[in-house]
């Protein structure tokens, strides 16, 4: 921590300038990633410990292989500084590299956001995400540097040597599987479960049908288990919804407002996905939305990433449904999305380029002139 905290502070001071410069991949690696790896205890000058352009079995290479006792324990794939890290192909590629090499952990990063994947999880590549953490406090509700450092320290050489991440990975996905099982149970509670609840209550005046209905409503209002950094093997927050939303009533809070105002979800979209899915299919899928927020969402807005860098379209939501048993959701539109006056990202603004979904209200969206006024 003695070297990591000042390192993060120095990197934070460089962010705005290099984002304006639209820093490409290689200088991002040099200026941000290698410096942070060094602060995490990895000797980037020793190829026996940090190997750049590590060859993979398909003849390609991963940007960094971090080794302990000469054996790779973590793969890291780098992207340019302003890359939103949402491209499924990039995620699948680095997860595939690690899985094929028998490496349990891999990271996709743009030098600011670090997305950490557990390759042994039985799930599609994007679902292997365990946590993500950004060095930019503006992307984490002003998270203090020591807390950012605490999360990043899980990628340190010392942490990897002790197997801390391995414990976290197993616990995270065990909890995820249990949550999915409970989702199924509460969606249609078995008769035996309903009888158990009724007998525990000791109130025969409450009918089985009423118990089932109440169970469904109670579960819908129950937030998913929050993943918080603490003494291992506690699992991590960093999931999109928990970083962006926290409130006294639901454990969540929204930028610039309260949970009661939320009715709109804003999603980042690359050009191809925006045209083919958002406009072409009148839906947006494979996104993480917190269970407790779903009933509130009436609208979806698209933030087109660079070079557009603006919210440009809005659609009325028809429904939000589970997406292919993945733990994520598809938002179906009631009608085709409509183009609105662009709400742009502006230089030196409080809100940075969107990399994850965010929540707001239609009223704020309609009045906003810049992204700062949306969130």
C-alpha positions as CSV (number, residue, x, y, z in Angstrom):
1,X,0.0,0.0,0.0
2,X,2.9,2.4,0.7
3,X,3.8,2.5,-3.0
4,X,0.4,1.7,-4.5
5,X,-1.6,4.7,-3.1
6,X,0.8,7.4,-4.3
7,X,1.1,5.6,-7.6
8,X,-2.7,5.7,-8.1
9,X,-2.7,9.4,-7.1
10,X,0.0,10.1,-9.8
11,X,-1.9,8.2,-12.4
12,X,-5.2,10.0,-11.5
13,X,-3.4,13.3,-12.1
14,X,-2.6,12.3,-15.7
15,X,-6.0,11.0,-16.6
16,X,-7.7,14.1,-18.1
17,X,-4.8,15.1,-20.2
18,X,-4.2,11.7,-21.7
19,X,-7.9,11.1,-22.3
20,X,-8.0,14.3,-24.3
21,X,-5.0,13.0,-26.2
22,X,-6.9,9.8,-27.0
23,X,-3.9,7.7,-25.8
24,X,-3.4,4.6,-27.9
25,X,-2.7,1.1,-26.6
26,X,1.1,1.0,-26.4
27,X,1.5,4.3,-24.6
28,X,-1.4,3.3,-22.3
29,X,0.7,0.3,-21.4
30,X,3.8,2.3,-20.8
31,X,2.3,5.3,-18.9
32,X,-0.4,3.5,-16.9
33,X,-0.4,-0.3,-16.9
34,X,3.3,-1.1,-16.4
35,X,3.6,1.6,-13.7
36,X,0.7,0.2,-11.8
37,X,2.0,-3.4,-12.1
38,X,5.3,-2.3,-10.6
39,X,3.4,-0.7,-7.7
40,X,1.6,-4.0,-7.2
41,X,4.8,-5.7,-6.6
42,X,5.5,-7.1,-10.1
43,X,9.0,-6.6,-11.5
44,X,8.1,-5.5,-15.0
45,X,11.8,-5.5,-16.0
46,X,12.1,-9.3,-15.3
47,X,10.7,-11.5,-18.1
48,X,10.6,-14.4,-15.7
49,X,8.1,-12.5,-13.7
50,X,6.3,-10.2,-16.2
51,X,6.4,-11.5,-19.8
52,X,5.1,-9.1,-22.4
53,X,3.6,-10.5,-25.7
54,X,3.3,-14.0,-24.1
55,X,2.7,-16.5,-26.9
56,X,-0.7,-18.4,-26.8
57,X,-1.4,-21.8,-28.3
58,X,-3.1,-20.3,-31.4
59,X,0.1,-18.5,-32.4
60,X,-1.1,-15.1,-31.1
61,X,0.0,-13.4,-27.9
62,X,-1.4,-11.8,-24.7
63,X,0.0,-8.5,-23.7
64,X,1.2,-9.5,-20.3
65,X,1.7,-12.8,-18.5
66,X,2.3,-12.4,-14.8
67,X,4.3,-15.3,-13.3
68,X,5.1,-16.8,-9.9
69,X,8.0,-19.3,-9.8
70,X,8.1,-19.1,-13.6
71,X,4.5,-20.2,-14.0
72,X,1.8,-17.8,-15.4
73,X,-0.9,-17.0,-12.9
74,X,-2.6,-14.0,-14.5
75,X,-3.0,-12.8,-18.1
76,X,-3.6,-9.2,-18.8
77,X,-4.8,-7.8,-22.1
78,X,-4.4,-4.0,-22.7
79,X,-6.6,-1.6,-24.6
80,X,-6.3,2.1,-25.4
81,X,-7.1,4.5,-22.6
82,X,-10.6,5.5,-24.0
83,X,-11.7,2.0,-24.9
84,X,-15.0,1.2,-23.1
85,X,-14.0,-2.5,-22.6
86,X,-17.5,-3.6,-23.6
87,X,-16.5,-5.5,-26.8
88,X,-17.5,-9.2,-26.2
89,X,-14.9,-10.4,-28.7
90,X,-12.1,-8.8,-26.6
91,X,-13.5,-10.3,-23.5
92,X,-13.8,-13.7,-25.1
93,X,-10.3,-13.5,-26.5
94,X,-8.5,-12.8,-23.2
95,X,-10.6,-15.3,-21.3
96,X,-9.9,-17.9,-24.0
97,X,-6.2,-17.2,-23.9
98,X,-6.2,-17.8,-20.1
99,X,-8.4,-20.9,-20.2
100,X,-6.4,-22.6,-22.9
101,X,-3.2,-22.0,-21.0
102,X,-4.7,-23.3,-17.7
103,X,-4.5,-19.8,-16.1
104,X,-7.3,-19.2,-13.7
105,X,-7.3,-15.4,-13.9
106,X,-7.2,-12.7,-16.6
107,X,-7.7,-9.0,-16.7
108,X,-9.0,-6.7,-19.5
109,X,-7.9,-3.1,-18.9
110,X,-7.6,0.3,-20.5
111,X,-5.2,1.4,-17.9
112,X,-8.0,3.0,-15.8
113,X,-10.7,0.3,-15.5
114,X,-9.5,-3.2,-14.6
115,X,-12.0,-6.0,-15.3
116,X,-11.1,-9.3,-13.6
117,X,-12.3,-12.7,-14.9
118,X,-12.2,-16.1,-13.4
119,X,-11.6,-18.4,-16.3
120,X,-12.6,-21.6,-14.5
121,X,-16.2,-20.5,-14.0
122,X,-18.8,-22.5,-15.9
123,X,-20.3,-19.6,-17.8
124,X,-20.0,-17.6,-21.0
125,X,-16.9,-15.4,-21.1
126,X,-18.6,-12.1,-20.1
127,X,-20.2,-13.9,-17.2
128,X,-16.9,-14.9,-15.8
129,X,-16.4,-11.3,-14.5
130,X,-15.7,-11.4,-10.8
131,X,-15.1,-7.7,-10.2
132,X,-14.0,-4.5,-11.8
133,X,-12.3,-1.5,-10.3
134,X,-11.3,1.9,-11.8
135,X,-8.5,4.2,-10.6
136,X,-10.8,7.1,-11.6
137,X,-12.8,8.1,-8.5
138,X,-15.3,9.8,-10.8
139,X,-16.3,6.4,-12.1
140,X,-16.7,5.1,-8.6
141,X,-18.7,7.8,-6.8
142,X,-15.6,9.5,-5.6
143,X,-14.2,6.3,-4.0
144,X,-11.2,7.2,-1.9
145,X,-7.8,6.2,-3.1
146,X,-7.1,3.8,-0.2
147,X,-10.3,1.8,-1.1
148,X,-9.3,1.7,-4.8
149,X,-5.8,0.5,-3.7
150,X,-7.4,-2.2,-1.5
151,X,-9.3,-3.6,-4.4
152,X,-6.4,-3.4,-6.8
153,X,-4.1,-5.0,-4.3
154,X,-5.9,-8.3,-5.0
155,X,-3.9,-8.3,-8.2
156,X,-0.7,-7.8,-6.4
157,X,2.1,-10.4,-6.5
158,X,1.7,-11.0,-2.8
159,X,-2.0,-11.7,-3.2
160,X,-1.6,-14.0,-6.2
161,X,1.1,-15.9,-4.3
162,X,-1.3,-16.4,-1.4
163,X,-4.1,-17.6,-3.6
164,X,-6.5,-14.9,-2.3
165,X,-8.2,-14.5,-5.7
166,X,-8.8,-18.2,-6.0
167,X,-10.8,-18.2,-2.8
168,X,-12.8,-15.2,-4.0
169,X,-13.5,-16.7,-7.4
170,X,-14.9,-19.9,-5.9
171,X,-17.0,-18.0,-3.4
172,X,-18.3,-15.5,-5.9
173,X,-19.6,-18.1,-8.3
174,X,-21.0,-20.4,-5.6
175,X,-23.0,-17.4,-4.4
176,X,-24.1,-16.6,-8.0
177,X,-25.4,-20.2,-8.5
178,X,-27.2,-20.1,-5.2
179,X,-28.8,-16.8,-6.2
180,X,-30.0,-18.3,-9.5
181,X,-31.4,-21.3,-7.7
182,X,-33.3,-19.1,-5.3
183,X,-34.6,-17.0,-8.2
184,X,-36.2,-20.1,-9.6
185,X,-37.6,-21.1,-6.2
186,X,-39.1,-17.7,-5.5
187,X,-40.5,-17.3,-9.0
188,X,-42.7,-20.3,-8.4
189,X,-42.4,-21.5,-4.8
190,X,-42.8,-25.3,-4.4
191,X,-45.7,-26.4,-2.2
192,X,-43.4,-27.9,0.4
193,X,-41.6,-24.5,0.7
194,X,-44.9,-22.7,1.0
195,X,-46.1,-25.1,3.7
196,X,-42.8,-24.6,5.6
197,X,-43.3,-20.8,5.5
198,X,-46.9,-21.1,6.7
199,X,-46.0,-23.4,9.5
200,X,-43.2,-21.1,10.6
201,X,-45.6,-18.2,10.6
202,X,-48.1,-20.1,12.7
203,X,-51.0,-18.2,11.0
204,X,-53.4,-20.4,9.1
205,X,-55.5,-17.4,8.0
206,X,-52.9,-16.6,5.3
207,X,-53.7,-18.8,2.3
208,X,-51.0,-20.6,0.3
209,X,-51.7,-18.4,-2.7
210,X,-51.1,-15.3,-0.6
211,X,-47.8,-16.7,0.7
212,X,-46.6,-17.5,-2.9
213,X,-47.5,-14.0,-4.0
214,X,-45.8,-12.4,-1.0
215,X,-42.7,-14.5,-1.5
216,X,-42.4,-13.3,-5.1
217,X,-42.7,-9.7,-4.2
218,X,-40.3,-9.9,-1.3
219,X,-37.7,-11.6,-3.4
220,X,-38.1,-9.1,-6.2
221,X,-37.3,-6.3,-3.7
222,X,-34.2,-8.2,-2.3
223,X,-31.0,-6.8,-3.7
224,X,-28.4,-9.3,-5.0
225,X,-25.7,-10.0,-2.5
226,X,-23.4,-7.0,-2.4
227,X,-19.8,-7.9,-3.0
228,X,-17.5,-5.9,-0.7
229,X,-13.8,-5.8,-0.3
230,X,-12.7,-7.0,3.1
231,X,-10.8,-9.7,4.7
232,X,-10.6,-12.6,2.2
233,X,-12.5,-14.6,1.1
234,X,-15.1,-11.9,1.0
235,X,-16.1,-11.2,-2.5
236,X,-15.9,-7.9,-4.3
237,X,-18.2,-5.1,-5.4
238,X,-17.4,-3.6,-8.7
239,X,-20.4,-4.9,-10.6
240,X,-21.9,-2.1,-12.6
241,X,-25.0,-1.6,-10.7
242,X,-23.4,-1.6,-7.2
243,X,-20.8,1.0,-8.2
244,X,-23.5,3.3,-9.7
245,X,-26.4,2.9,-7.3
246,X,-26.5,2.9,-3.4
247,X,-29.3,4.1,-1.1
248,X,-30.3,3.8,2.6
249,X,-33.5,2.0,1.6
250,X,-32.2,-0.5,-0.9
251,X,-28.5,-0.4,-0.2
252,X,-28.2,1.9,-3.2
253,X,-27.8,5.5,-4.3
254,X,-28.1,7.3,-7.6
255,X,-25.9,10.0,-9.0
256,X,-27.5,13.4,-8.2
257,X,-30.8,12.1,-6.9
258,X,-32.6,9.4,-5.0
259,X,-33.7,5.9,-6.0
260,X,-37.3,7.0,-6.2
261,X,-36.5,9.2,-9.2
262,X,-35.0,6.4,-11.3
263,X,-37.0,5.5,-14.4
264,X,-34.3,5.4,-17.1
265,X,-31.3,3.2,-17.8
266,X,-28.5,4.6,-20.0
267,X,-26.3,2.1,-21.9
268,X,-23.0,2.6,-23.7
269,X,-23.1,1.3,-27.2
270,X,-20.5,0.8,-29.9
271,X,-21.4,1.7,-33.5
272,X,-22.0,-1.9,-34.8
273,X,-24.1,-3.0,-31.8
274,X,-26.0,0.3,-31.8
275,X,-27.1,0.0,-35.4
276,X,-27.7,-3.8,-35.4
277,X,-29.4,-4.2,-32.1
278,X,-30.5,-0.9,-30.5
279,X,-32.0,0.4,-33.8
280,X,-32.2,-2.9,-35.8
281,X,-33.8,-5.2,-33.3
282,X,-35.5,-2.7,-31.0
283,X,-33.9,-4.1,-27.9
284,X,-30.6,-4.2,-25.9
285,X,-29.4,-7.4,-24.3
286,X,-26.9,-9.0,-22.1
287,X,-26.8,-6.2,-19.6
288,X,-26.7,-6.2,-15.8
289,X,-29.6,-4.5,-14.1
290,X,-30.3,-4.9,-10.4
291,X,-33.5,-6.8,-9.6
292,X,-34.7,-4.1,-7.3
293,X,-34.5,-1.5,-10.1
294,X,-36.2,-3.4,-12.9
295,X,-39.8,-2.4,-11.9
296,X,-38.8,1.2,-12.1
297,X,-37.2,1.3,-15.5
298,X,-39.6,2.8,-18.1
299,X,-37.1,4.2,-20.6
300,X,-33.7,3.2,-22.1
301,X,-31.2,5.7,-23.6
302,X,-28.2,4.9,-25.8
303,X,-24.8,6.6,-25.2
304,X,-22.8,6.2,-28.4
305,X,-19.1,5.8,-27.5
306,X,-16.3,7.7,-29.3
307,X,-16.2,9.3,-31.7
308,X,-19.9,10.3,-31.1
309,X,-19.5,10.4,-27.3
310,X,-23.1,11.4,-26.6
311,X,-26.6,10.2,-25.7
312,X,-28.4,10.2,-29.0
313,X,-31.5,7.9,-28.8
314,X,-34.3,7.1,-26.4
315,X,-36.8,4.3,-26.3
316,X,-39.9,3.3,-24.3
317,X,-39.4,0.0,-22.5
318,X,-41.9,-2.8,-23.2
319,X,-40.4,-5.2,-20.7
320,X,-37.2,-6.5,-19.2
321,X,-36.6,-10.2,-19.2
322,X,-33.8,-12.6,-18.2
323,X,-31.3,-13.2,-21.0
324,X,-30.5,-16.8,-21.8
325,X,-30.2,-18.0,-18.2
326,X,-27.1,-15.8,-17.9
327,X,-28.0,-13.7,-14.9
328,X,-28.2,-10.7,-17.2
329,X,-31.2,-9.1,-18.9
330,X,-32.7,-8.1,-22.3
331,X,-34.6,-4.8,-22.5
332,X,-37.3,-5.0,-25.2
333,X,-38.6,-1.7,-26.6
334,X,-42.3,-0.9,-26.9
335,X,-41.5,1.0,-30.2
336,X,-38.4,1.9,-32.2
337,X,-35.9,4.2,-30.5
338,X,-36.3,7.9,-31.3
339,X,-33.4,10.2,-32.0
340,X,-33.1,13.1,-29.5
341,X,-30.9,16.2,-29.3
342,X,-27.4,14.8,-28.5
343,X,-26.4,15.1,-24.9
344,X,-22.6,15.1,-25.2
345,X,-19.6,14.3,-23.1
346,X,-17.7,17.5,-22.6
347,X,-14.0,18.1,-21.9
348,X,-13.0,18.3,-18.3
349,X,-16.4,17.3,-17.1
350,X,-17.3,15.5,-13.9
351,X,-18.9,12.6,-15.7
352,X,-16.5,10.6,-17.9
353,X,-17.2,8.4,-21.0
354,X,-19.7,5.8,-20.0
355,X,-18.2,2.3,-19.7
356,X,-21.1,0.7,-17.8
357,X,-24.9,1.3,-17.5
358,X,-26.1,4.2,-15.4
359,X,-29.4,5.2,-14.0
360,X,-31.2,8.5,-14.2
361,X,-34.7,9.9,-14.7
362,X,-36.5,10.9,-17.9
363,X,-36.9,14.4,-16.5
364,X,-33.2,14.9,-16.0
365,X,-32.5,13.4,-19.4
366,X,-34.9,15.8,-21.2
367,X,-33.5,18.9,-19.4
368,X,-29.8,17.9,-19.7
369,X,-27.4,19.7,-22.1
370,X,-24.3,17.6,-21.1
371,X,-23.7,14.3,-19.5
372,X,-22.9,16.1,-16.2
373,X,-26.6,17.1,-16.0
374,X,-27.8,13.6,-16.7
375,X,-26.2,11.9,-13.7
